[in-house]
Amino acid sequence: MGRVIKVLKLDTKPGRRRADQGRALVAGGAGFLGSHLCQRLLADGYEVIALDNFHTGKRYNLSAIARDASFTCIRHDIVEELPTDLAVDEIYNLACPASPPHYQADPIHTFKTSVLGSINLLELARRHNAKIFQASTSEVYGDPLVHPQPEGYFGNVNTHGPRSCYDEGKRSAETLFFDYSRTYGIDVRVARIFNTYGPRMRPDDGRVVSNFIVQALRGDDITVYGSGTQTRSFCFVDDLIEGFVRLMNAGVAPQHPVNLGNPVEFTVMKMAELVIDYTNSRSCIVHRPLPVDDPRQRKPDISFARQHLGWEPKVALSEGLAHTTAYFDAVLGGRRFIAPRTVQASTVREATA
Ligand SMILES: NC(=O)c1ccc[n+]([C@@H]2O[C@H](COP(=O)([O-])OP(=O)(O)OC[C@H]3O[C@@H](n4cnc5c(N)ncnc54)[C@H](O)[C@@H]3O)[C@@H](O)[C@H]2O)c1
């Protein structure tokens, strides 16, 4: 408290604030997922406040909504106390660097972000009787021994490796959320997010899809860690945001975290081949050593989300790759990406079937 908060000079249109749905705070609102969520909440009639320290987030992610009269952006680190007068109805906590190179750059701050940051936001929720959402992660399952991963699986996580600041931080945050719920009766919603991709990922993000697309568009070697037989499940951002909104609006709060992700599983090698084919790239695939604690398999069991939220991913990989590739092409200066041939799109579609 008492810490100076700098309000970004984002121009705002004069006009009536909508706020039909109330006021939502999105911590991490300038990031990849956060900026899409802010946009969706504004479209749904909320007044939206994005709160971000801009560690990995970018102002240009907010350019589509910066002039909306119902949107405000505050520069603040959630590790620091929040202003008590920030009255809100709903809080979404997405603040945390999500890709390994970024969260490992300052592991202690990453851990503090998940733990102290969650406490600060939970205290804000408590003060204003706000509903609060936590963006947790499939990383809480570590290198899973159960496949696919249902919410009831407790995971297989290294407590002291280079990924632990993120994995254990997110596990601790889940504990805090449900302890605040049991202790103070706060309405909490916790989503365990599996690999998600789409426009507004950073070209240097360091995760599979962005790495492969950027390397393919540049004609650089495509870097596959290990043999590439490890699997991932890739969800397009629009599907995920729909899942967030459904979980937040569910009439009854699930008393446990909920998996949100695409259950269609790919080997990393297959994904590299699809991206090369899709972008018509001349890139070659090269192998590099597998990072420490890299999970071998990832696939969500989304039975709960299907049954209780009526949610499942709808966007085919071909469509998601088209949007994401066009985005990166524009970010990299354009004219590298030639619209995919039909045969390529169908190849991708087949792989998602
Ligand atoms: N994208 C995925 O596939 C994925 C998967 C699992 C979980 N998640 C979770 O979803 C959330 C958003 O992920 P993303 O992919 O958009 O990542 P991102 O790095 O693009 O977004 C994170 C945002 O949080 C901000 N931030 C980081 N630390 C902060 C702090 N201490 N105070 C205030 N702001 C801070 C960053 O500047 C950035 O804008 C993260 O919590 C991440 O752990 C994402």
The ligand as a Tripos MOL2 file, in Angstrom:
@<TRIPOS>MOLECULE
LIG
   44    48     1     0     0
SMALL
NO_CHARGES

@<TRIPOS>ATOM
      1 N1          0.0220  -19.6080  -22.6810 N.am      1 LIG1
      2 C1         -0.0050  -20.8230  -22.1770 C.2       1 LIG1
      3 O1          0.0850  -21.8130  -22.9120 O.2       1 LIG1
      4 C2         -0.1660  -21.0190  -20.6920 C.ar      1 LIG1
      5 C3         -0.1850  -22.3390  -20.2040 C.ar      1 LIG1
      6 C4         -0.3410  -22.5370  -18.8500 C.ar      1 LIG1
      7 C5         -0.5180  -21.4460  -17.9950 C.ar      1 LIG1
      8 N2         -0.4960  -20.2000  -18.4890 N.ar      1 LIG1
      9 C6         -0.6500  -19.0850  -17.5310 C.3       1 LIG1
     10 O2         -1.4530  -18.0610  -18.0750 O.3       1 LIG1
     11 C7         -0.9610  -16.7880  -17.6720 C.3       1 LIG1
     12 C8         -0.7090  -15.9190  -18.8980 C.3       1 LIG1
     13 O3          0.2510  -16.5660  -19.7300 O.3       1 LIG1
     14 P1          0.7350  -15.9340  -21.1100 P.3       1 LIG1
     15 O4          1.0400  -17.0540  -22.0130 O.co2     1 LIG1
     16 O5         -0.2160  -14.8800  -21.5220 O.co2     1 LIG1
     17 O6          2.1160  -15.3060  -20.6530 O.3       1 LIG1
     18 P2          2.6830  -13.8270  -20.8590 P.3       1 LIG1
     19 O7          4.0800  -13.8520  -20.3660 O.co2     1 LIG1
     20 O8          2.4160  -13.3510  -22.2410 O.co2     1 LIG1
     21 O9          1.7540  -12.9880  -19.8800 O.3       1 LIG1
     22 C9          2.0210  -12.7890  -18.5220 C.3       1 LIG1
     23 C10         1.7570  -11.3320  -18.2080 C.3       1 LIG1
     24 O10         1.9460  -11.1370  -16.8110 O.3       1 LIG1
     25 C11         2.7820   -9.9920  -16.6170 C.3       1 LIG1
     26 N3          3.4820  -10.1900  -15.3440 N.ar      1 LIG1
     27 C12         4.4290  -11.1070  -15.0560 C.ar      1 LIG1
     28 N4          4.8140  -10.9950  -13.7780 N.ar      1 LIG1
     29 C13         4.0830   -9.9720  -13.2510 C.ar      1 LIG1
     30 C14         4.0310   -9.3560  -11.9720 C.ar      1 LIG1
     31 N5          4.8190   -9.7660  -10.9550 N.pl3     1 LIG1
     32 N6          3.1680   -8.3270  -11.7720 N.ar      1 LIG1
     33 C15         2.3840   -7.8900  -12.7920 C.ar      1 LIG1
     34 N7          2.3990   -8.4230  -14.0180 N.ar      1 LIG1
     35 C16         3.2370   -9.4610  -14.2390 C.ar      1 LIG1
     36 C17         3.7030   -9.9660  -17.8300 C.3       1 LIG1
     37 O11         4.2770   -8.7240  -18.0830 O.3       1 LIG1
     38 C18         2.7400  -10.3970  -18.9330 C.3       1 LIG1
     39 O12         2.0260   -9.3080  -19.4580 O.3       1 LIG1
     40 C19         0.2960  -17.0400  -16.8330 C.3       1 LIG1
     41 O13        -0.0480  -16.9780  -15.4840 O.3       1 LIG1
     42 C20         0.6900  -18.4490  -17.2220 C.3       1 LIG1
     43 O14         1.3460  -19.1090  -16.1710 O.3       1 LIG1
     44 C21        -0.3120  -19.9520  -19.8170 C.ar      1 LIG1
@<TRIPOS>BOND
     1     1     2 1
     2     2     3 2
     3     2     4 1
     4     4     5 ar
     5     4    44 ar
     6     5     6 ar
     7     6     7 ar
     8     7     8 ar
     9     8     9 1
    10     8    44 ar
    11     9    10 1
    12     9    42 1
    13    10    11 1
    14    11    12 1
    15    11    40 1
    16    12    13 1
    17    13    14 1
    18    14    15 2
    19    14    16 1
    20    14    17 1
    21    17    18 1
    22    18    19 2
    23    18    20 1
    24    18    21 1
    25    21    22 1
    26    22    23 1
    27    23    24 1
    28    23    38 1
    29    24    25 1
    30    25    26 1
    31    25    36 1
    32    26    27 ar
    33    26    35 ar
    34    27    28 ar
    35    28    29 ar
    36    29    30 ar
    37    29    35 ar
    38    30    31 1
    39    30    32 ar
    40    32    33 ar
    41    33    34 ar
    42    34    35 ar
    43    36    37 1
    44    36    38 1
    45    38    39 1
    46    40    41 1
    47    40    42 1
    48    42    43 1
@<TRIPOS>SUBSTRUCTURE
     1 LIG1         1 GROUP 0 **** ****
